[in-house]
Amino acid sequence: MFSFFNKPKEPIKLWFSTDIHAHVLPGIDDGSPDVQTSLQLLEGLRECGITKVIASPHITENTFENTPETIAAAQATLDEAMREVGMTGITVSHHAENRIDSLFVRNLKAGKLLTMPQNYLLIENSFVQEPWGLDQLIYDLQLQSFLPIMAHPERFPYYTMDRLKDLHRKADFQVNLLSLAGFYGKKIRKRVEEMMEARLIDFIGTDTHNMAHVEAIKQYLCSKNAIKDRDMLASRIKNRIFD
């Protein structure tokens, strides 16, 4: 029997409107496999309050060796599909999620790194261990006028809070909304809470790959944690500089 007390909570909207980390370009990494899925993902993100996506396809040696050309082609395919269906209320551009590996070093030397506005550069560690010479790399990137953002450092199991605090003095951090949502488990949610308390979060990205991620975000937006996180983070994060 229906009860007032069983009524689902009304979801809040996201407290940022630009998503800087999402895998919504079709067919070029482990995110959206095709245009139809891309359109569904964008519609889901729009419903959550996102009005701009700066898509971040992987560039990773031996798995997703994307180039500016392959990414631009996927963007063009998506742009055409959005026009055909008359999708409004959300726009898509792109940069890349750059894994720190040999391919990254070659692209850096060749001047082929894809950045966000203001030369922000999203970099990603291996999940196995921190890249050798990371501190020096961040320094070298800054010397070349890049503004490094470390993607989802909360997800790397080898990091202590002391090391995160040290790295945060050298680069900005982007935390996944899915980490806040508890999608990866309680341990990572706890780490994000510690990072919030220590003021180590500069940007949030959804890291959306599929509709399961979108549904997890929608469920999170009905939770008390979402309200608490909004109240703590809304005035701190820098996503608004890309609005």
N, C-alpha and C positions, 0 to 999 in steps of 0.2 A: 504494500500500500504506500502511495506517495505521501511523504511527509515534508513539511517545510524545512525541517532540520536536515533532510537528505538532499536538499537542493544544492547543486554545484555552486561553488563560489564564483562570483563574477571576475573574469580575468582582468588584470591591469595591462596597460600597454607598456612596451619596453621604454626605458628612460633614455634611450639613444635612438637616433633614426638612421644613422649610417653604419652599415655592417662592413668592417674592413677585412673580414676573413670568412669566406664562404666558397664552396666548391660547386658553383651553379652553372658554370660554362659547360656545354654538352660535349661528352665523348672524349675528353682529353686527360682525365685522371681518374681517381677512385670515387669521384663525386657523381654528378648527374651523368647518366649514360647516354641520354638523348634529349632532344629539344622538348618533347612533351613533359619529361620529368623536370627539366629546368623551369618550365612555365609553372608547374605545380609547386615547386620549391619557392619560386618568387612570390606566387600568390599567398602561400603560407606565411612567408616572412612579412609580406605586406600586412596581412591580418594581425600580425604581432606588433606592428608599429614601425617596421623598417620601410623607409622611403628611398633609400639609396644603398646599393650594394657595390662595393669595390671588390670584385671577384678575385680570388687568390689561388689559381690552379697551382698544383705542385710542379716544381722543377727539381727533379731528383735524378741523380745518375743511375742508369741501368733500369729504371722503372718508368719514370715520367720525364723523359728528356725533352720537355717542351721548349719552344723557342718563342721569341716575340711574334714570329709569323704564324705558328700553329695556334697560339693564344688569340691573336687578332682574328684569325679565320673562325674560330669558335665563337668569338664575340660577335662577328658579323652574322653568323648563322642565327644566333640568339636574337640579335637586334631585328632581323627580318621577321622571325617568328613572333616577336612581341608586337611588331607593327601589324602583322596579318591578323592577330586576334584582338588588336586594339587594347593591349594591356597598358593601363595608366596607373599613376599613383606610386610607381617605383621605377627607378632607373638603374642601369647596370653599366659599370666601366670595369677596368681590370688592372691588376698588377700581378704579383706572383708570391707564392710561399716558397722561399728559396732555402732548400736544404743545404747546410754547410758541408760540402763534399768537394771532390776534385772538379766536378762540373761547375760548381759555384765559383771556384777559383779561376777557371778558364773564362767563364762569363764575365767576371769582374775585370780581368785583364783585357778582355775584348770590348768592354763597355756595353755589354748586352743585358745588364740587370734591369728588371722592370720594377719601377717604384710607384709609390703613391704621390699625390701632390706634396709639395715642399720637400721632395726627395726622401721621404720616409721609406725605409726598406725593411720588409718583413723577412726575418731569418728564422730558420728552424734547426734545432739540434737533432741528432740521432736520438732514438729512444733508448739506446744501449749505453751510451756514455757521452760525456761532454766532449765536444770537438777539441782536439789538441790546439793550444794557442788561441783559445776563444777571446781572452782579454785583449791580446794584441790585435786580433782580427777586428774587433769592435773599434779599437783605437784607430786602426788603419782606415776603416770605413769612414769614420768621422773626419779623418784628415782629407778624404776625398769628397767631403761635403754630403755624405749620406747620413741619415738619422736612423740608426738601427732600432728596430722593434723586435724583441724576442717573442716568438709565437709560443703560446701556452706553456710557460716554464713550470707551471703547477703540475703538469702531467709527467715530468721527468723524475723517475723514482730515485735517481742518484743525488738529487739536490737536497741539501739541508737549508734551513731558514737562514743560517749565517751566510752560506754561499749565495743565496738569492739576494740577500741584502747587499752583499758585496757587488754582485752583478748589476743590481738596480742603480748603483751609483754610476754605472757606465752606459747603460742602455735602458730604453723604455721596455715595459712588459705589456703584452697583450694576453689577457686571460680569456678562456673560452666560456661563453654563456652556458654551454652544456656542463662545464665543471661546476658552475654555480647551481645548476639544476640538479646536480647529483647523478647525472647520466653515467658517469664513469665510476661511481661508487662513493661511499661515505668518506674514505680516506682522502680522496682528492677534494671533495667538498670541504673537509676539515682544513686541508692545506690552503684552499682559497680563503677561508675565513681568517686564517692566520695572516695571509698576505693582505687582506683588507685591513686588519687591525694595524699592520705595520706600514700601511699606505704604499704598497708595492704594486698597485694596479693602475696602469695608465690608459689602456685601451681595452675594450671588450669586442670580441668577434664571436659570431655564432658558431663558426666552423661547421656549418651545415653541409652535409654530404647527401642526405636522403630524407625521405618523408618521416622516417622514425625519429630523426633529429628534430624536425619541425614539430612533431606531436609532443616530444619531450619538452620542448620550449613552451608550447601552449599549456601543458600541464603545470609546468613550473610557474607560469604567470598567474595561476590560480592559487598559489601557495603563500603561506606567511613568509617563507624565506624570500620570495620575490619582493615583497613589500619592504622587508628589512634591508635587503641588498640595495634596492632602489634608494632608500633613505640614506644609506651610507655612501653609495658610489655616484649617484646622479651628478653631484656638483664637482666630483673629482676627475672623472674620466675625460679624455681629450677627443673622443670621437667627433664632437661638435665642430672641430676645426675643419672637417671634411664635408660638413653639411652644405 
